Amino acid sequence: MTDDTQQSVLLTTFTSKKKRYKVFFHQGKIIWDNERPPSAQITVPIENVIAVEHNVLQPKHPLDDPTVDFNSFIIHYAERGPKKVWKYCSILFCHTDQLQVSSWVKTLQNHLQTFTHRPKNLLMFVNPFGGKRNAMRVYEKHAKPLFAIAGVDVTVTVSQRKDQIKDLISNHNLDMFDSVACVGGDGTVSEVFNGLVIRECRLKDVDIDDRSVELPRPSLPVGVIPGGSTDTIAYCLHGTSDVTTAVLHIILGDCLGLDLVSVYNENRFLRLYASVSSYGYLGDVIYHSDKHRWMGPKRYDYSGFRKIIANRGYQGEISVLFERSELSQSKCYENCVLCIGKDDTETASASDIKLEEELVWKTITGKYFMVSGANISCACARSPNGIAPYSHIGDGNLHVVLVHHTSLINNIRLLLRLVKKSGTIEDLPFIEVHKGREFSFRSIDKASRWNCDGEVQVEPDIHAKVRCQLLKVFGKGNPSSVDESSTRCCGFCK
Ligand SMILES: Nc1ncnc2c1ncn2[C@@H]1O[C@H](COP(=O)(O)OP(=O)(O)OP(=O)(O)O)[C@@H](O)[C@H]1O
């Protein structure tokens, strides 16, 4: 915000729904009294305002044109509600003096124009196949009207096949867009992320199969609107899988740097993932449940039950490139200092040089129920703490979670712990967690598959490497709720 816009002051008494309001605008905040008792004030930071416009009166006769009412204006804004959910709000103010109204409209619109980080031309992908197969309805009902109010020009593409989104993004000219978004589950988000990075490598002539190269950062930020079955990525970015919250974050334009993990076999690049790659139990579940998609999200319960009974453990050798520093028990919340510290490329590379010296490989061999490389906590509505509660979205590390082969009872304890609000799976005695930058896995004996962002990856022997904040995503991060911050607060985020 420029100094001029920061300094502007407005004070006018307006009417709204036959009630008089003293409305004040100063230092980037619009303030008015609450309509209903208790008589508190409503304060809306200009950063949360979506649009300001003169009111348009709808004609009494359908054949007449709507008319602009220069005596009233509407402020459209976003407000954080309870349970981490944001909601859309609006208020209409009227005044007998048109000059008063136009002065407010002009001043506020001038402020909004300084928010150049907000998307104007958005490329939107909708996956009609994922989740409950209602992504198009979700878009039409919850996203389209808000984008229209915000004046975002949205170009919608409905995917027709698996990998189409990835192919379109990686091979087409996207110069006319300033951002990309999707409505879908983790598989759809993963296609968008993979498409953008593959495209950037093509444009910058970077050999993506060479694990040692720095992968170039795509410039377009990505919006993630949940429309799948688990929606882990959306949940971890916003602390909720509420659609309106995700849409409002795209409109408001705040961005976070998200780590991505690149996965290779011995010779070439396989894919990038954003949430988790799991071998063993969850690999078996995704492979089995993919054949029962007709069941919808219930397929995970069905396959989960079948595969927990059938699990006999998988032998494997895991090597982790890890930091000597301790595994910090800090959760990743909004304004997380640990992630913000990695935001600046220069700072990141300086600390990288320092840390390179402290990085060491360790190798562990054993029999496992499940092996996971979690890039984020992987919390979702079903699992409020996720598989790796202390994994951060942009700190350049992943958490390798090893669940040792044990009894069926213990496996069930693990699943119950995953769905519980309190406690984490790390408290269980048969779980081992290693924080690292890279890991590789080699299967011994009978092999399972990997479940990468909810997609089947058939090659068992892989190498995975975290790419620190490779992408910008729309969001503010997971807001900490009172009970969470009072139990185990992030030492870094405080
Ligand atoms: N039109 C389509 N027909 C068939 N498959 C599609 C189509 N569009 C996208 N896909 C594929 O659908 C798969 C599932 O999508 P997605 O991951 O979004 O939903 P989900 O699996 O229900 O959700 P989640 O991953 O959150 O559990 C992805 O692999 C995606 O590539």
The ligand as an SDF file (V2000), in Angstrom:
LIG
                    3D

 31 33  0  0  0  0  0  0  0  0999 V2000
  -12.1710  -36.7800  -16.6160 N   0  0  0  0  0  0  0  0  0  0  0  0
  -11.4610  -37.6710  -15.9390 C   0  0  0  0  0  0  0  0  0  0  0  0
  -11.7270  -38.9720  -16.0210 N   0  0  0  0  0  0  0  0  0  0  0  0
  -11.0400  -39.8860  -15.3130 C   0  0  0  0  0  0  0  0  0  0  0  0
  -10.0340  -39.5630  -14.4610 N   0  0  0  0  0  0  0  0  0  0  0  0
   -9.7230  -38.2800  -14.3250 C   0  0  0  0  0  0  0  0  0  0  0  0
  -10.4130  -37.2510  -15.0490 C   0  0  0  0  0  0  0  0  0  0  0  0
   -9.8830  -36.0500  -14.6980 N   0  0  0  0  0  0  0  0  0  0  0  0
   -8.8950  -36.3210  -13.8060 C   0  0  0  0  0  0  0  0  0  0  0  0
   -8.8060  -37.6380  -13.5810 N   0  0  0  0  0  0  0  0  0  0  0  0
   -7.9590  -38.3650  -12.6100 C   0  0  0  0  0  0  0  0  0  0  0  0
   -8.8020  -38.6520  -11.4960 O   0  0  0  0  0  0  0  0  0  0  0  0
   -7.9790  -39.1050  -10.4310 C   0  0  0  0  0  0  0  0  0  0  0  0
   -8.6120  -38.8210   -9.0870 C   0  0  0  0  0  0  0  0  0  0  0  0
   -8.7510  -37.4570   -8.8890 O   0  0  0  0  0  0  0  0  0  0  0  0
   -8.5740  -36.7550   -7.4710 P   0  0  0  0  0  0  0  0  0  0  0  0
   -7.3280  -37.1890   -6.8210 O   0  0  0  0  0  0  0  0  0  0  0  0
   -8.7380  -35.3290   -7.7370 O   0  0  0  0  0  0  0  0  0  0  0  0
   -9.8210  -37.2900   -6.6480 O   0  0  0  0  0  0  0  0  0  0  0  0
   -9.8680  -38.2950   -5.4360 P   0  0  0  0  0  0  0  0  0  0  0  0
   -8.8980  -39.4110   -5.6480 O   0  0  0  0  0  0  0  0  0  0  0  0
  -11.2890  -38.6440   -5.2060 O   0  0  0  0  0  0  0  0  0  0  0  0
   -9.4200  -37.3370   -4.2290 O   0  0  0  0  0  0  0  0  0  0  0  0
   -8.2010  -37.4570   -3.1830 P   0  0  0  0  0  0  0  0  0  0  0  0
   -6.9360  -37.6500   -3.9790 O   0  0  0  0  0  0  0  0  0  0  0  0
   -8.2160  -36.1390   -2.4380 O   0  0  0  0  0  0  0  0  0  0  0  0
   -8.5190  -38.6190   -2.2900 O   0  0  0  0  0  0  0  0  0  0  0  0
   -6.6510  -38.4200  -10.6700 C   0  0  0  0  0  0  0  0  0  0  0  0
   -5.7270  -39.4390  -10.9230 O   0  0  0  0  0  0  0  0  0  0  0  0
   -6.8550  -37.6070  -11.9350 C   0  0  0  0  0  0  0  0  0  0  0  0
   -5.7060  -37.6480  -12.7420 O   0  0  0  0  0  0  0  0  0  0  0  0
  1  2  1  0
  2  3  1  0
  2  7  2  0
  3  4  2  0
  4  5  1  0
  5  6  2  0
  6  7  1  0
  6 10  1  0
  7  8  1  0
  8  9  2  0
  9 10  1  0
 10 11  1  0
 11 12  1  0
 11 30  1  0
 12 13  1  0
 13 14  1  0
 13 28  1  0
 14 15  1  0
 15 16  1  0
 16 17  2  0
 16 18  1  0
 16 19  1  0
 19 20  1  0
 20 21  2  0
 20 22  1  0
 20 23  1  0
 23 24  1  0
 24 25  2  0
 24 26  1  0
 24 27  1  0
 28 29  1  0
 28 30  1  0
 30 31  1  0
M  END
$$$$
